[in-house]
Amino acid sequence: MLDASAVLAAVSPTQAIERTRLAFERHARGEWEMPAKVYLEAPPNGDFRAMPARGDGFALLKWVTSFPRNPERGLPVVAGALLLSSAETGELLAIIDCASITSLRTGAGAALSAQVLAADRASTAGIIGCGVNGAWAARCLAAAGYGPGVCADRRAEAATALADELGWKMGERSEAARQDVVVSVTPGAEPVILAADLRPGQHLAALGADAAGKAEVELAAVRRCRLFCDEREQASAGGELANGIGEGVVSAAELTQLGDVLIGRAAGRASSEEVTLFDSTGLAIQDLAIAIAVYDAWRDGVVGGQSVTF
Ligand SMILES: NC(=O)c1ccc[n+]([C@@H]2O[C@H](COP(=O)([O-])OP(=O)(O)OC[C@H]3O[C@@H](n4cnc5c(N)ncnc54)[C@H](O)[C@@H]3O)[C@@H](O)[C@H]2O)c1
């Protein structure tokens, strides 16, 4: 059993980005398998998700929450456990903390989307929502060489703490939304990226709206962007771009999958002027890539864990 400290000691943000890239490539080539995730609503508190994937001799199931009002109770939004099994024998190999894996792979996905889709001259970063996953997105962007950045949050203390950690600055939402690479990681209760904020050549990564009914980007802004997603079926069903599809202003066929760009099957950014938007709904293949790295680090004696026998 590997806890959050083991996960974060095993995989750096830079390694998380490399592993996430590999996951998107292998999935796009059809080498890794990922059935659609299952949502189990828990009204009025949030939802559970069951997320399976298989690849490189391993199989995984992540059982994870999104309980947006949990911080009011002093509890995290995202929590749960991840089961890693051998795809050769079916044996359960490890139970791993899932909040830390989720943060690493979500932040790494945002940084990877910037590496692949942002304009060549892009450097500054804006983070809107500096909670648990926003902070890791910022750390991954910094590890990928982006910055300095502007950190914005309704809770000034969260923005200040993140800005101080990275040597960035705290600022207003509208200032963060004007940076070269903008990452939003709020609960998705209202738009935090408006059409009026957009500048030519920006790259946006919308991470917070990862289920039906959530949105962070004004529809008028979505309409001005070239649209990318992590996985078309999932992004069409729930998440940032699902709203546009529901309203009839976006069609699923317009969404280009990041993995397809990575393996050269689809084109990425077409000009230095267009605004690209990456919709992250969160994929089990990302979790698998990080979980394998954590398991390898444990097997190599780099990090410790506790043992149980079932
Ligand atoms: N795409 C993915 O794969 C993925 C992965 C993990 C989490 N998420 C989603 O990201 C969201 C945030 O998760 P978290 O664990 O970081 O939660 P969190 O509570 O730790 O952080 C959310 C932050 O957003 C801030 N915030 C809320 N409304 C805001 C607004 N209008 N403007 C600016 N800041 C605002 C809050 O003050 C808080 O600091 C959730 O909806 C979660 O489901 C998505």
The ligand as an ORCA input file, in Angstrom:
! r2SCAN-3c Opt
* xyz 0 1
  N      -9.805     17.222    -15.318
  C      -9.410     16.395    -14.391
  O      -8.861     15.354    -14.671
  C      -9.596     16.745    -12.946
  C      -8.778     16.142    -11.991
  C      -8.914     16.514    -10.653
  C      -9.874     17.439    -10.284
  N     -10.693     17.981    -11.253
  C     -11.722     18.950    -10.900
  O     -11.082     20.166    -10.583
  C     -11.888     20.899     -9.676
  C     -11.050     21.393     -8.519
  O     -10.556     20.288     -7.775
  P      -9.521     20.515     -6.568
  O      -9.266     19.176     -5.983
  O      -8.346     21.320     -7.002
  O     -10.442     21.393     -5.580
  P     -10.000     22.483     -4.505
  O     -11.211     22.785     -3.690
  O      -8.760     22.028     -3.800
  O      -9.616     23.769     -5.387
  C     -10.562     24.560     -6.071
  C     -10.121     26.010     -5.925
  O     -10.919     26.844     -6.776
  C     -11.164     28.057     -6.069
  N     -12.317     28.708     -6.680
  C     -13.627     28.359     -6.607
  N     -14.365     29.160     -7.391
  C     -13.519     30.055     -7.959
  C     -13.692     31.141     -8.855
  N     -14.889     31.464     -9.333
  N     -12.595     31.840     -9.217
  C     -11.371     31.518     -8.732
  N     -11.144     30.489     -7.887
  C     -12.206     29.768     -7.508
  C     -11.362     27.620     -4.632
  O     -11.185     28.699     -3.726
  C     -10.288     26.540     -4.495
  O      -9.058     27.053     -4.041
  C     -13.039     19.956     -9.279
  O     -14.183     20.276    -10.045
  C     -12.518     18.594     -9.662
  O     -13.564     17.688     -9.946
  C     -10.559     17.664    -12.562
*
